[in-house]
């Protein structure tokens, strides 16, 4: 019988880090992009657009194709806000924050926000759908990405425990490795229905526009996900060619593949009752946005489709509109959380805002 997981942490490689005509794309079903059409870029993003990327869809790596396409962050106009599906409403919950990153909802409804650039964790208290009060919970921190536990004895200067998910007892002792080979499991959550561990993972850069994809996946105890030698199964990283042939057949393949270089960060399960029933048990994940892709991708909130606790491999665009043009954005989503009333809260660290997305009607049928 497995020991219960009292505490889990993920370690990563990073130090908890113009308009054109929209092209024609292949489409099957009602708004479902598959295969190479699912790679896309920001111009095809819109709420309700569904994607399915399979391991066999991936092209070969091409280091020469790797692009440096950094974005310019511009001031958010007063009328700019995320675009959400019909039947949902989005309102500004908080602004003027200093690089708000991961967010967590407390049992009493307070919202804890890691303001990375300011080196502090702030607690916000909501009132009528907006933050009315705030207080500093902790300060003097060194770039706090999120609110989590970190491994004792490991430093960013060595390789100890990098790319691992670690488990601890409630006192932070009895450290053990739960899973390995996850390059950057930034977002981590436990499924309320069955206590399964999940990770939202940033994959490596430098191998071309469309490889390797980021992913959201169940994390199985003892599993190996490939980093740094392989990715998405037995696809060998050309920068580590021939180094570990013994690992070729030992990889676990992630459940849900996301457009490459999207920079998948925070994730949360929807366990509220405000949204339509089809949303319950699904996952919301924040895609911070690309820099290593010739055509910009990410910069949105996605909904990962989960049925009876099992991912289908598909995901929907849920909140878009953060991109202004091929070179400019006003927002970069990072954190997601569900508030005590069942609304979704989204942080973005470019304009320093948090948004509240609530369900208000029965406009569009949810697949």
SVG drawing of the C-alpha trace seen along z (x, -y; Angstrom):
<svg xmlns="http://www.w3.org/2000/svg" viewBox="-29 -53 56 55">
<polyline fill="none" stroke="black" stroke-width="0.4" points="0.0,0.0 1.4,-3.4 2.3,-5.8 0.1,-9.0 1.7,-12.1 1.7,-14.8 3.8,-17.3 5.1,-17.5 7.4,-19.9 8.8,-20.3 12.3,-21.5 13.1,-23.1 15.9,-24.2 15.0,-27.9 15.3,-29.8 11.6,-29.9 11.6,-32.0 1.9,-43.0 -1.6,-42.0 -1.8,-40.0 -4.5,-38.0 -5.3,-34.9 -4.2,-31.9 -6.4,-29.0 -6.0,-26.0 -7.2,-22.4 -10.1,-21.8 -12.1,-18.8 -15.3,-18.7 -16.6,-21.8 -13.5,-24.0 -11.0,-21.2 -7.5,-21.7 -5.5,-18.5 -2.0,-17.6 0.2,-20.3 -2.8,-22.7 -2.9,-22.5 0.6,-24.1 -0.8,-27.4 0.1,-30.8 -1.7,-33.6 -3.7,-34.7 -5.9,-31.6 -6.5,-31.8 -10.0,-32.4 -12.2,-31.2 -13.6,-27.7 -11.0,-26.8 -9.9,-23.2 -6.6,-21.6 -5.3,-18.0 -1.6,-17.4 -0.4,-13.8 3.2,-12.5 3.2,-11.3 2.4,-14.9 5.8,-16.2 8.3,-17.2 12.0,-16.3 14.1,-18.8 15.9,-21.5 18.3,-23.5 19.0,-25.8 15.3,-26.8 15.4,-28.0 14.2,-31.6 14.8,-34.4 11.6,-36.4 11.3,-38.4 8.1,-40.3 7.6,-44.0 5.3,-44.7 3.2,-47.7 0.9,-49.7 -2.6,-48.2 -5.3,-50.5 -8.3,-50.9 -10.6,-49.0 -8.2,-46.1 -9.1,-42.9 -9.0,-39.2 -11.5,-37.7 -13.6,-34.9 -16.3,-32.6 -19.9,-33.7 -21.8,-33.4 -18.7,-34.5 -17.8,-37.9 -14.3,-39.2 -13.6,-42.0 -10.5,-43.6 -9.9,-42.2 -6.6,-43.9 -4.1,-46.2 -0.8,-48.0 0.9,-44.8 4.6,-44.2 5.0,-41.2 2.2,-39.0 3.0,-35.4 1.4,-32.3 -1.8,-32.8 -3.5,-30.7 -6.9,-31.0 -7.1,-30.5 -10.0,-28.7 -11.4,-32.0 -11.4,-33.4 -8.2,-35.5 -5.9,-35.5 -2.2,-35.0 -0.1,-36.5 3.6,-36.1 5.0,-39.4 8.2,-38.2 10.0,-41.5 9.1,-43.0 10.3,-40.0 7.1,-39.6 3.9,-37.7 0.7,-39.8 -2.7,-38.8 -5.7,-40.3 -9.2,-40.4 -12.1,-40.5 -15.2,-42.6 -17.9,-42.3 -15.7,-40.8 -12.7,-43.1 -9.8,-43.3 -10.6,-45.9 -7.9,-45.4 -4.4,-44.1 -1.6,-43.4 2.0,-42.1 2.3,-38.6 6.0,-38.2 8.7,-40.4 12.5,-40.5 12.2,-37.3 14.4,-36.6 12.2,-36.4 9.3,-34.3 7.7,-32.6 5.1,-30.9 4.0,-29.6 5.5,-26.2 8.1,-24.1 11.7,-23.8 14.1,-20.9 16.5,-21.2 20.1,-21.0 19.6,-21.5 21.0,-24.6 20.5,-26.0 24.2,-25.7 24.2,-21.9 22.2,-19.3 20.8,-17.7 17.1,-17.0 16.7,-19.1 13.8,-18.1 12.3,-16.0 9.0,-16.0 9.9,-15.3 7.7,-14.0 8.0,-14.8 6.2,-14.0 4.1,-16.9 7.2,-18.0 9.2,-18.4 11.3,-15.4 11.8,-11.9 12.5,-13.4 12.1,-11.0 12.0,-11.3 8.5,-10.8 9.2,-11.3 12.0,-12.4 12.8,-14.0 10.3,-16.9 12.3,-19.8 10.3,-22.6 7.2,-21.5 6.2,-25.0 2.5,-24.4 1.6,-21.5 -1.8,-20.4 -3.5,-17.5 -6.8,-16.3 -9.6,-16.7 -11.4,-13.6 -8.7,-11.0 -5.6,-12.7 -3.6,-12.2 -0.5,-14.4 -0.4,-16.7 2.2,-19.0 2.1,-21.8 5.5,-21.7 7.8,-24.0 9.8,-22.0 13.2,-22.9 14.0,-25.6 16.4,-25.6 15.1,-22.6 12.8,-24.5 9.5,-26.1 7.3,-23.1 9.4,-20.9 9.2,-19.9 5.7,-20.7 5.0,-21.9 2.5,-19.7 0.1,-19.1 0.2,-15.6 -0.6,-13.2 2.6,-12.4 3.0,-8.7 5.2,-7.6 8.5,-6.3 7.9,-7.7 10.7,-9.2 9.6,-11.9 12.9,-12.2 14.7,-15.4 17.4,-16.1 18.1,-13.2 14.7,-12.6 11.3,-14.3 7.7,-13.1 8.7,-9.4 11.8,-8.1 12.6,-11.4 16.3,-12.0 17.5,-15.5 20.1,-16.1 22.2,-18.0 22.6,-14.8 22.7,-12.3 24.0,-8.9 24.5,-9.7 21.9,-7.5 20.6,-4.8 19.7,-2.8 16.8,-5.2 15.2,-5.2 12.4,-2.7 11.8,-4.0 10.0,-7.3 6.5,-8.0 4.6,-10.1 2.7,-13.1 -1.0,-13.2 -1.8,-16.6 0.7,-18.2 0.5,-22.0 1.9,-24.2 5.6,-24.4 7.2,-27.3 3.9,-28.4 5.6,-28.5 3.0,-26.6 3.0,-27.9 0.3,-27.8 -2.5,-25.3 -5.6,-24.6 -8.5,-22.2 -11.9,-23.7 -13.7,-22.4 -16.3,-25.2 -20.0,-25.0 -20.5,-28.4 -19.4,-27.3 -21.4,-24.8 -21.2,-21.2 -19.0,-20.3 -16.2,-22.4 -16.0,-20.6 -12.8,-18.5 -11.3,-20.2 -8.0,-22.0 -7.2,-25.7 -3.5,-26.4 -1.7,-29.7 0.4,-30.0 2.9,-32.7 3.9,-33.0 6.8,-32.3 10.1,-33.9 11.8,-30.9 9.3,-30.7 9.1,-32.6 5.3,-33.0 4.1,-33.9 2.1,-31.4 0.8,-31.1 -0.3,-34.3 -3.6,-32.7 -5.5,-30.6 -6.4,-27.1 -8.9,-24.5 -7.6,-21.0 -10.4,-18.5 -10.7,-15.8 -13.5,-13.2 -14.0,-11.0 -10.5,-11.9 -8.8,-11.0 -7.5,-13.6 -8.7,-13.3 -5.5,-14.9 -7.5,-17.9 -7.5,-21.5 -9.5,-24.6 -8.5,-28.3 -10.4,-29.8 -9.1,-33.4 -7.3,-35.1 -6.7,-38.7 -3.4,-39.4 -1.6,-39.8 -1.8,-43.0 0.3,-42.2 3.2,-39.9 5.6,-41.9 3.5,-43.4 1.5,-42.1 -0.1,-43.8 -0.3,-40.7 1.5,-37.5 -0.7,-35.0 1.0,-33.2 -1.3,-32.1 -4.8,-30.6 -7.0,-30.0 -10.7,-29.4 -12.2,-31.8 -14.7,-30.9 -17.6,-31.8 -16.4,-29.5 -15.0,-32.3 -11.6,-31.9 -8.8,-34.3 -6.0,-34.9 -2.7,-36.8 -0.5,-38.3 2.9,-39.8 3.3,-42.2 0.7,-44.8 0.6,-43.7 -3.1,-42.7 -5.4,-40.0 -8.7,-39.3 -11.8,-37.6 -13.8,-35.5 -17.3,-34.5 -20.2,-32.7 -23.3,-34.8 -25.5,-33.0 -26.3,-30.1 -25.1,-31.7 -23.1,-28.9 -23.2,-25.2 -20.1,-23.7 -18.7,-20.6"/>
</svg>
